[in-house]
Amino acid sequence: VLRHKYGLDQSMFIQYIKWFGNILQGDFGTSIYGSRIPVSQVLLEALPRTLSLAALSFTVALLIAIPAGIISALKKDSAWDHSVTVVAFLGLSMPDFWLGILLIIIFAATLKWLPAIGYVPISEGFWPWLEHLILPAIAAGTAFSAIIARMIRSSMLEVLNTDYMRVAQAKGLYQRTLILVHAFPNALIPVVTVMGIAFALLMSQTVVIENVFAIKGLGRVLIQGILNRDYPIVQGAILVVSAIFVGANLLV
């Protein structure tokens, strides 16, 4: 009876055509596990949490990567440059979940400065919303900042060696003007072109972070759907993440 109700007794092609037709009408189906609520309702509750975490993580990554990349390029082959390179490689090799657990132990369990798990909507207050996202945003953004810092460094080095930068230096412009007005905006152009892919990759990283910090975003919903074999939930979550990935790339 259940197989007939959910169309599982039909061929995969027919199931896909019906599912895709329903998607075009905004119908993502119904969860087949637990309370059997509409998939669209589950996704609408989870999406703002994932986007909030991804946006804040991206902000953390930029706040770390931009100054680190610029200074590393300006002080090429110096101790600072080598330090940034080492830290960048450590950041790339460091698991997000390990950093997340470490942050929970230090700042939540030991110092008790910030909450360890959960999520509070921004409608209930900006600070409660922010304090629940600080640790997961740092965990996701810190490792990701290593990638952006390396890209900014490479782009800055290329710009600093151009003819127009030598002309600007010959005019006697201040160092701050050279960097902030002439070098950095031009160095940012190739970096911005990959920001869409970078943000989409960051969205995929939040899957693990959401499970570590018990945030019921798209990642946690997807994992629970896989474990419960709740195929409508899995299909809907993957479709939304894919749409965000494509949309982020089209924007840049």
N, C-alpha and C positions, 0 to 999 in steps of 0.2 A: 504493500500500500504506500509506504513512504517513498520507495523508488519511483512509483508512478506519480506521486504527488510532486516530487521535485524533478521529474523528468529524467531520472537516472537510468530508466529502462530504454531510452532512446539512444541513437548513435551520437558519437562525440560531435560530429558536424552539425547535427540538428540542435544539440544542446548549446553549441557555441553560437549558432545563428539566433536562437531564441534569447540567449543571454545578451548578445550584442544589441539586438533589437530593443530589449528592455533598457539597456544602458543609455541608448539614444533618447529614451523617454524619461530618463532620470530615475529609473527603477533599478537599484543594485541588488534586489532580491531580499531575502529574509534569512537571518542567521538560523542555522539548523542545530544550534547548541544552546542549552539553557533556556532563557526566556523567549527565544525566537523573535527578537526585535528586528526592525528593518535595518539593513546594513548601512543605508544612508545616514540613519540616526547615529549609529556607532561611529562612523567616519566623521560626521560633523562635530561630534564631541571630542574626537581625538585630534583632528587636524589643527585647531588653534594651539594646542599644547606642543605639537611637533614644530609648527612654524615659529612659535615663541622661542623654543629652545634652540632651533637652528639659527634664527636671526641673532639671538644674544651670543651664541657660540661664534658666529661669523664676526660679530663686533669685537669679541675678545681676541679672536685670531688677528684681525686687522690692527687692533691697538698694540699687539705685541710685534707683529710682523713688519709693519711700516717703519717704525724707528729702528728696529734691529737690522732690516735690510738696507736702509739708507746709510746708517753708520758703518755697517760692514763694508759697503761699497766705497765710502769715503776713506776708510782706513784699511784699504786692501793690503793683505799679507801681514797685518799687525796682529797683536795678541787678541784684540777684540774680534777681528775677522775670523781668526781660527776658533775662538770661543763660540761665536755664533754658528760656525759650521759644525762644530762638535755637538752643540746643543740641538741644532736642527736635525742631525742624524739620530741623536738620542730620542728626539720627539717623534721622528718617523718610525722608530723601532719600538716605541713604548706603547703597550696595549691601552686602549681607552678605559677598559673596565678596571685595569689595575690602578690607574691614576684616580679613577672615580672612587674606588674603595679606599685608597690612601687618603683622599680628601675627606671622605666621610669619617675615617678614624681620627684624623687630626682636628678638623674644624667642627665636626658635629658631635662625635662621641667623647673626645678628650676636652677640647676647649669650649664646646657647646655654644659656639658663635652663630651657627646656621643650622637649619633643619636638615636632617639626613635624607628624607624621602618625601614624596608627595608633590602635589601641584595645587596652587591656588589661582583661580581666574583673576585677571587684572581688574575685573569689575568689583572684586571684593577689596581692592586697595592696591596701589602700585607697589608699596614696600613688601607686603606679604607675597605678592606675585614675584617680585625680584629676588627676595631672599631664598625662595624655594628653587630658583633657577641659577643662582650664582655658582654653586658647586658643579652641577652638570654642565653648565656653559663653559666653565674653566676646564673641566675634564675633556670636553669635546674640542674646544677651541685651541687649547695649548698645543696639542699634537699637530693640529691642522695648521697652526701659524708657522710651523717649520717649513711647510711647502711654499707658502706665500712669501716668506722671508727670503728664501733662495731665489724665487722668481724676481722679486724686487731687486735683489742684489745684482743678479745677472743683467737685468734691464738697465739699472743705474750705471753699471760699469760700461755698458755699450754706449749710453748717452753721453757720459763724461768724456769719452774718447772721440766725440764727433767734432767737426770743424766749427760749427756754430757755437759750441761751448768754449772752444779756444778763443774765438773772436770775442765772446762775452767776457772772458777772463782778461783779455788784452785791453778791454775798455775800462778795466778797473772797477767792475761791479763788486759789491759786497758779497762775501761768501754765502750769506743767508739768501740773498736775492738770486744768486746763481743756482742754488739748490732748490729753493721753494718755488721760484718763478719759471726757471728755464729747464732745469734737469728733471725734477720729480714729476711734473705734469706729463712730460714726454715719455719718461720711463714707465709711467702708469698705463699708457695706451695698450701695450701688449699684455699687461697683467689683467686689465679689465676684460679683455677678450676671452680669457679663460675663467673669469669669475663665475659665469653661469655654471660651467662644469664643476667648479670648485664648490659652489653652494649646493649643487645636486649631490656631490660626493659627501658633503657634510650632512645632508639629509639622511644618507644611508648609514653614517656613523652613529646617528642618534638612536638607531635600533638597539644597539648594545647599551648605550647610556641610559635610555628610558627604562630598561629592565634593571639596571643597577640601582637607579634612584626611584624605582616604582612610580614612574610617570606614565599614565595610561594614554600615550600618544599613538601615532600610527605604527611605530615600531613594536611597541608592546602588544597592541591589538593584533598585528601580523603574527608575532610569535605565538600568542595564545590561540589564534585561529589555526595555525599549523599544528600545534600540540593537540588541539581538540578536533582536528580534521574538519573544521568549519569552513568548507570550501567557498561559500559566498563571501565570507569575511576576507579570506585570503585573496580572492580575485579582486574584490573592491579595493583593498588596501594597496595591492600591487599596481592597480590601474591608477589610483590617485598619485602614488609616488612616481610612476612613470610620466604622468601628465605634468607634475611639478618639474621633473628632470628636463623634459622637452621644453616646457615653458621658460625655464630659467636660461636655457641655451638660446632660445629665440630672442629673448630680451636683450642679450648682449651680442 
